[in-house]
Amino acid sequence: MEEFQIDFVADDKDVVQQISFKGELLLGNQSRVKETLSVLDLSSCNKLEIQLSEVSDLDLAFLQVLYSFLSNLKKLKIKYSITWPDDTELVGLIDRSGLANNFN
């Protein structure tokens, strides 16, 4: 399985401003993605940009983890924006998942 990568960009005060997902975001990587997101300190974050622009594959398991993460952002009152992949097949999966409207 191709590895996934999560990159973070922080400001000069080490507050996370951007998260970029790359590679295969699949069931086999779900626990590592979830673990990486769960240890982020977002207490000082006001707005977060999430990029999925270099994703080679994703599945419903990743979308569920992302949905849970976004739900936590909403609870923390952190605004976010998402850049989706350009791949029409991946965008179709997101639409068919039934979760697409929940990502806004």
MISE-130768 format. One record per residue: residue number from 1; y, x, z of N, C-alpha, C in turn. Coordinates in nm, 4 decimals. Layout:
BEGIN
+-----+----------+----------+----------+----------+----------+----------+----------+----------+----------+
| pos |  n.north |   n.east |     n.up | ca.north |  ca.east |    ca.up |  c.north |   c.east |     c.up |
+-----+----------+----------+----------+----------+----------+----------+----------+----------+----------+
| NUM |        Y |        X |        Z |        Y |        X |        Z |        Y |        X |        Z |
...
+-----+----------+----------+----------+----------+----------+----------+----------+----------+----------+
//
This chain:
BEGIN
+-----+----------+----------+----------+----------+----------+----------+----------+----------+----------+
| pos |  n.north |   n.east |     n.up | ca.north |  ca.east |    ca.up |  c.north |   c.east |     c.up |
+-----+----------+----------+----------+----------+----------+----------+----------+----------+----------+
|   1 |  -0.1179 |   0.0848 |   0.0000 |   0.0000 |   0.0000 |   0.0000 |   0.1236 |   0.0889 |   0.0000 |
|   2 |   0.2182 |   0.0549 |  -0.0851 |   0.3453 |   0.1275 |  -0.0882 |   0.4181 |   0.1057 |   0.0430 |
|   3 |   0.4816 |   0.2078 |   0.0878 |   0.5560 |   0.1985 |   0.2123 |   0.6843 |   0.1192 |   0.1936 |
|   4 |   0.7347 |   0.0727 |   0.3021 |   0.8644 |   0.0093 |   0.3022 |   0.9605 |   0.1034 |   0.3731 |
|   5 |   1.0862 |   0.0780 |   0.3545 |   1.1882 |   0.1583 |   0.4199 |   1.2980 |   0.0649 |   0.4669 |
|   6 |   1.3473 |   0.0893 |   0.5866 |   1.4624 |   0.0166 |   0.6385 |   1.5691 |   0.1202 |   0.6708 |
|   7 |   1.6844 |   0.1060 |   0.6082 |   1.7968 |   0.1959 |   0.6333 |   1.9066 |   0.1200 |   0.7056 |
|   8 |   1.9768 |   0.1917 |   0.7921 |   2.0858 |   0.1324 |   0.8686 |   2.2141 |   0.2096 |   0.8412 |
|   9 |   2.3231 |   0.1394 |   0.8322 |   2.4552 |   0.2010 |   0.8218 |   2.5349 |   0.1520 |   0.9408 |
|  10 |   2.5932 |   0.2467 |   1.0132 |   2.6721 |   0.2131 |   1.1317 |   2.8149 |   0.2632 |   1.1137 |
|  11 |   2.9047 |   0.2052 |   1.1892 |   3.0431 |   0.2524 |   1.1847 |   3.0594 |   0.3737 |   1.2752 |
|  12 |   3.1814 |   0.4187 |   1.2936 |   3.2056 |   0.5393 |   1.3725 |   3.1769 |   0.5211 |   1.5221 |
|  13 |   3.1540 |   0.3974 |   1.5632 |   3.1184 |   0.3697 |   1.7031 |   2.9697 |   0.3383 |   1.7176 |
|  14 |   2.8911 |   0.3697 |   1.6142 |   2.7464 |   0.3467 |   1.6096 |   2.7073 |   0.1995 |   1.6157 |
|  15 |   2.7967 |   0.1125 |   1.5708 |   2.7649 |  -0.0297 |   1.5622 |   2.7052 |  -0.0545 |   1.4238 |
|  16 |   2.5859 |  -0.1099 |   1.4205 |   2.5176 |  -0.1357 |   1.2936 |   2.5988 |  -0.2354 |   1.2110 |
|  17 |   2.6249 |  -0.1980 |   1.0859 |   2.7019 |  -0.2814 |   0.9938 |   2.6172 |  -0.3325 |   0.8773 |
|  18 |   2.5119 |  -0.2565 |   0.8425 |   2.4317 |  -0.2905 |   0.7260 |   2.2858 |  -0.2512 |   0.7490 |
|  19 |   2.1961 |  -0.3379 |   0.7008 |   2.0532 |  -0.3096 |   0.7005 |   2.0055 |  -0.3254 |   0.5563 |
|  20 |   1.9368 |  -0.2236 |   0.5053 |   1.8822 |  -0.2287 |   0.3693 |   1.7303 |  -0.2197 |   0.3751 |
|  21 |   1.6639 |  -0.3140 |   0.3088 |   1.5188 |  -0.3151 |   0.2995 |   1.4797 |  -0.2669 |   0.1609 |
|  22 |   1.3807 |  -0.1783 |   0.1551 |   1.3340 |  -0.1245 |   0.0276 |   1.1818 |  -0.1185 |   0.0273 |
|  23 |   1.1233 |  -0.1227 |  -0.0911 |   0.9791 |  -0.1084 |  -0.1041 |   0.9058 |  -0.2408 |  -0.0940 |
|  24 |   0.7826 |  -0.2335 |  -0.0445 |   0.6979 |  -0.3533 |  -0.0325 |   0.7133 |  -0.4141 |   0.1056 |
|  25 |   0.7627 |  -0.5347 |   0.1084 |   0.7813 |  -0.6085 |   0.2331 |   0.6732 |  -0.7157 |   0.2386 |
|  26 |   0.5558 |  -0.6725 |   0.2803 |   0.4355 |  -0.7558 |   0.2745 |   0.3703 |  -0.7697 |   0.4102 |
|  27 |   0.2711 |  -0.8554 |   0.4177 |   0.1992 |  -0.8828 |   0.5414 |   0.1535 |  -0.7548 |   0.6111 |
|  28 |   0.1035 |  -0.6579 |   0.5349 |   0.0546 |  -0.5339 |   0.5943 |   0.1626 |  -0.4542 |   0.6658 |
|  29 |   0.2888 |  -0.4768 |   0.6309 |   0.4005 |  -0.4067 |   0.6941 |   0.4770 |  -0.4948 |   0.7922 |
|  30 |   0.4344 |  -0.6181 |   0.8072 |   0.5083 |  -0.7164 |   0.8865 |   0.5337 |  -0.6701 |   1.0291 |
|  31 |   0.4324 |  -0.6182 |   1.0959 |   0.4505 |  -0.5803 |   1.2363 |   0.5481 |  -0.4647 |   1.2509 |
|  32 |   0.5466 |  -0.3706 |   1.1564 |   0.6409 |  -0.2586 |   1.1644 |   0.7842 |  -0.3035 |   1.1345 |
|  33 |   0.8011 |  -0.3962 |   1.0411 |   0.9342 |  -0.4502 |   1.0130 |   0.9855 |  -0.5235 |   1.1358 |
|  34 |   0.9008 |  -0.6084 |   1.1924 |   0.9399 |  -0.6857 |   1.3105 |   0.9756 |  -0.5930 |   1.4271 |
|  35 |   0.8954 |  -0.4904 |   1.4480 |   0.9202 |  -0.3956 |   1.5562 |   1.0534 |  -0.3224 |   1.5360 |
|  36 |   1.0794 |  -0.2796 |   1.4136 |   1.2042 |  -0.2087 |   1.3834 |   1.3248 |  -0.2979 |   1.4101 |
|  37 |   1.3184 |  -0.4224 |   1.3675 |   1.4298 |  -0.5139 |   1.3882 |   1.4484 |  -0.5511 |   1.5344 |
|  38 |   1.3397 |  -0.5580 |   1.6085 |   1.3493 |  -0.6023 |   1.7489 |   1.4144 |  -0.4991 |   1.8403 |
|  39 |   1.4159 |  -0.3729 |   1.8008 |   1.4750 |  -0.2703 |   1.8874 |   1.6216 |  -0.2408 |   1.8542 |
|  40 |   1.6757 |  -0.3094 |   1.7546 |   1.8161 |  -0.2880 |   1.7197 |   1.9072 |  -0.3388 |   1.8307 |
|  41 |   2.0062 |  -0.2590 |   1.8645 |   2.1077 |  -0.3029 |   1.9599 |   2.2229 |  -0.3628 |   1.8806 |
|  42 |   2.2297 |  -0.4936 |   1.8796 |   2.3330 |  -0.5629 |   1.8037 |   2.4400 |  -0.6230 |   1.8941 |
|  43 |   2.4421 |  -0.5812 |   2.0184 |   2.5334 |  -0.6417 |   2.1160 |   2.6808 |  -0.6263 |   2.0784 |
|  44 |   2.7170 |  -0.5210 |   2.0076 |   2.8572 |  -0.5000 |   1.9688 |   2.8851 |  -0.5387 |   1.8243 |
|  45 |   2.7856 |  -0.5887 |   1.7566 |   2.7980 |  -0.6222 |   1.6150 |   2.8632 |  -0.7596 |   1.5974 |
|  46 |   2.9600 |  -0.7684 |   1.5048 |   3.0240 |  -0.8961 |   1.4734 |   2.9793 |  -0.9516 |   1.3395 |
|  47 |   2.9507 |  -0.8593 |   1.2475 |   2.9093 |  -0.8995 |   1.1134 |   2.8079 |  -0.7991 |   1.0619 |
|  48 |   2.7067 |  -0.8492 |   0.9918 |   2.5988 |  -0.7658 |   0.9427 |   2.5709 |  -0.7986 |   0.7966 |
|  49 |   2.5600 |  -0.6951 |   0.7166 |   2.5247 |  -0.7109 |   0.5766 |   2.3781 |  -0.6723 |   0.5605 |
|  50 |   2.2994 |  -0.7611 |   0.5006 |   2.1567 |  -0.7382 |   0.4816 |   2.1312 |  -0.7284 |   0.3318 |
|  51 |   2.0721 |  -0.6163 |   0.2899 |   2.0465 |  -0.5950 |   0.1480 |   1.8968 |  -0.5878 |   0.1208 |
|  52 |   1.8536 |  -0.6642 |   0.0226 |   1.7155 |  -0.6608 |  -0.0232 |   1.7137 |  -0.6271 |  -0.1718 |
|  53 |   1.8000 |  -0.5385 |  -0.2125 |   1.8181 |  -0.5143 |  -0.3549 |   1.7181 |  -0.4162 |  -0.4148 |
|  54 |   1.6488 |  -0.3384 |  -0.3356 |   1.5512 |  -0.2426 |  -0.3885 |   1.4100 |  -0.2761 |  -0.3409 |
|  55 |   1.3769 |  -0.4026 |  -0.3421 |   1.2469 |  -0.4503 |  -0.2971 |   1.1531 |  -0.4590 |  -0.4168 |
|  56 |   1.0371 |  -0.3945 |  -0.4065 |   0.9408 |  -0.4005 |  -0.5166 |   0.8483 |  -0.5208 |  -0.5045 |
|  57 |   0.8288 |  -0.5713 |  -0.3815 |   0.7445 |  -0.6886 |  -0.3605 |   0.7734 |  -0.7442 |  -0.2222 |
|  58 |   0.7606 |  -0.8730 |  -0.2083 |   0.7725 |  -0.9349 |  -0.0766 |   0.6845 |  -1.0578 |  -0.0732 |
|  59 |   0.6540 |  -1.1036 |   0.0480 |   0.5703 |  -1.2223 |   0.0612 |   0.6249 |  -1.3117 |   0.1718 |
|  60 |   0.5564 |  -1.4217 |   0.1922 |   0.6010 |  -1.5209 |   0.2891 |   0.6072 |  -1.4639 |   0.4315 |
|  61 |   0.5171 |  -1.3729 |   0.4655 |   0.5179 |  -1.3129 |   0.6000 |   0.6510 |  -1.2425 |   0.6262 |
|  62 |   0.7002 |  -1.1665 |   0.5277 |   0.8299 |  -1.0999 |   0.5451 |   0.9417 |  -1.2027 |   0.5563 |
|  63 |   0.9379 |  -1.3058 |   0.4718 |   1.0426 |  -1.4077 |   0.4771 |   1.0463 |  -1.4756 |   0.6140 |
|  64 |   0.9308 |  -1.4948 |   0.6761 |   0.9271 |  -1.5544 |   0.8101 |   0.9887 |  -1.4608 |   0.9140 |
|  65 |   0.9605 |  -1.3305 |   0.9021 |   1.0208 |  -1.2330 |   0.9933 |   1.1720 |  -1.2309 |   0.9731 |
|  66 |   1.2155 |  -1.2319 |   0.8477 |   1.3588 |  -1.2326 |   0.8185 |   1.4244 |  -1.3589 |   0.8737 |
|  67 |   1.3599 |  -1.4727 |   0.8551 |   1.4130 |  -1.5988 |   0.9077 |   1.4281 |  -1.5921 |   1.0596 |
|  68 |   1.3293 |  -1.5388 |   1.1276 |   1.3363 |  -1.5253 |   1.2735 |   1.4516 |  -1.4329 |   1.3142 |
|  69 |   1.4673 |  -1.3215 |   1.2427 |   1.5762 |  -1.2277 |   1.2703 |   1.7122 |  -1.2951 |   1.2503 |
|  70 |   1.7262 |  -1.3713 |   1.1415 |   1.8519 |  -1.4409 |   1.1151 |   1.8797 |  -1.5481 |   1.2204 |
|  71 |   1.7753 |  -1.6124 |   1.2695 |   1.7921 |  -1.7107 |   1.3774 |   1.8485 |  -1.6435 |   1.5020 |
|  72 |   1.8002 |  -1.5237 |   1.5309 |   1.8532 |  -1.4489 |   1.6454 |   1.9987 |  -1.4101 |   1.6236 |
|  73 |   2.0337 |  -1.3726 |   1.5010 |   2.1733 |  -1.3405 |   1.4713 |   2.2623 |  -1.4617 |   1.4966 |
|  74 |   2.2154 |  -1.5794 |   1.4545 |   2.2929 |  -1.7019 |   1.4771 |   2.3114 |  -1.7285 |   1.6258 |
|  75 |   2.2067 |  -1.7090 |   1.7047 |   2.2166 |  -1.7284 |   1.8499 |   2.3173 |  -1.6327 |   1.9122 |
|  76 |   2.3227 |  -1.5099 |   1.8579 |   2.4164 |  -1.4093 |   1.9078 |   2.5565 |  -1.4253 |   1.8472 |
|  77 |   2.5717 |  -1.5255 |   1.7600 |   2.6976 |  -1.5531 |   1.6908 |   2.7451 |  -1.4353 |   1.6071 |
|  78 |   2.6486 |  -1.3712 |   1.5414 |   2.6776 |  -1.2604 |   1.4503 |   2.6749 |  -1.3157 |   1.3080 |
|  79 |   2.7851 |  -1.2994 |   1.2383 |   2.7914 |  -1.3438 |   1.0990 |   2.7132 |  -1.2451 |   1.0131 |
|  80 |   2.6539 |  -1.2961 |   0.9054 |   2.5758 |  -1.2086 |   0.8178 |   2.5874 |  -1.2543 |   0.6729 |
|  81 |   2.5619 |  -1.1610 |   0.5841 |   2.5506 |  -1.1919 |   0.4422 |   2.4250 |  -1.1231 |   0.3908 |
|  82 |   2.3656 |  -1.1815 |   0.2882 |   2.2410 |  -1.1278 |   0.2321 |   2.2595 |  -1.1030 |   0.0829 |
|  83 |   2.2186 |  -0.9845 |   0.0399 |   2.2116 |  -0.9532 |  -0.1026 |   2.0646 |  -0.9588 |  -0.1406 |
|  84 |   2.0307 |  -1.0545 |  -0.2273 |   1.8916 |  -1.0766 |  -0.2670 |   1.8547 |  -0.9868 |  -0.3837 |
|  85 |   1.7246 |  -0.9648 |  -0.4048 |   1.6815 |  -0.8834 |  -0.5190 |   1.7195 |  -0.9496 |  -0.6517 |
|  86 |   1.7350 |  -0.8664 |  -0.7547 |   1.7659 |  -0.9181 |  -0.8878 |   1.6429 |  -0.9729 |  -0.9587 |
|  87 |   1.5250 |  -0.9359 |  -0.9129 |   1.3984 |  -0.9738 |  -0.9755 |   1.3803 |  -1.1257 |  -0.9675 |
|  88 |   1.3721 |  -1.1918 |  -1.0827 |   1.3623 |  -1.3378 |  -1.0844 |   1.2324 |  -1.3884 |  -1.0215 |
|  89 |   1.1257 |  -1.3091 |  -1.0301 |   0.9991 |  -1.3495 |  -0.9687 |   1.0117 |  -1.3520 |  -0.8161 |
|  90 |   1.0763 |  -1.2512 |  -0.7594 |   1.0957 |  -1.2478 |  -0.6143 |   1.1900 |  -1.3588 |  -0.5677 |
|  91 |   1.2949 |  -1.3814 |  -0.6452 |   1.3880 |  -1.4896 |  -0.6115 |   1.3152 |  -1.6241 |  -0.6180 |
|  92 |   1.2250 |  -1.6395 |  -0.7159 |   1.1455 |  -1.7618 |  -0.7265 |   1.0580 |  -1.7829 |  -0.6039 |
|  93 |   0.9989 |  -1.6749 |  -0.5521 |   0.9173 |  -1.6846 |  -0.4312 |   1.0024 |  -1.7295 |  -0.3136 |
|  94 |   1.1210 |  -1.6754 |  -0.3030 |   1.2114 |  -1.7141 |  -0.1943 |   1.2437 |  -1.8627 |  -0.2045 |
|  95 |   1.2728 |  -1.9095 |  -0.3247 |   1.3021 |  -2.0512 |  -0.3445 |   1.1817 |  -2.1389 |  -0.3113 |
|  96 |   1.0628 |  -2.0979 |  -0.3569 |   0.9412 |  -2.1775 |  -0.3340 |   0.8965 |  -2.1762 |  -0.1882 |
|  97 |   0.9433 |  -2.0786 |  -0.1118 |   0.9006 |  -2.0679 |   0.0283 |   0.9498 |  -2.1855 |   0.1118 |
|  98 |   1.0543 |  -2.2527 |   0.0647 |   1.1115 |  -2.3611 |   0.1431 |   1.2094 |  -2.3118 |   0.2478 |
|  99 |   1.2269 |  -2.1808 |   0.2573 |   1.3167 |  -2.1238 |   0.3583 |   1.4530 |  -2.0871 |   0.3009 |
| 100 |   1.4677 |  -2.0906 |   0.1694 |   1.5898 |  -2.0409 |   0.1047 |   1.7162 |  -2.1042 |   0.1629 |
| 101 |   1.7147 |  -2.2338 |   0.1872 |   1.8337 |  -2.3000 |   0.2422 |   1.8632 |  -2.2572 |   0.3847 |
| 102 |   1.7623 |  -2.2063 |   0.4544 |   1.7810 |  -2.1621 |   0.5930 |   1.8391 |  -2.0227 |   0.6042 |
| 103 |   1.8492 |  -1.9517 |   0.4930 |   1.9018 |  -1.8152 |   0.4964 |   2.0530 |  -1.8120 |   0.4859 |
| 104 |   2.1194 |  -1.9247 |   0.4729 |   2.2659 |  -1.9291 |   0.4618 |   2.3293 |  -1.9528 |   0.5957 |
+-----+----------+----------+----------+----------+----------+----------+----------+----------+----------+
//
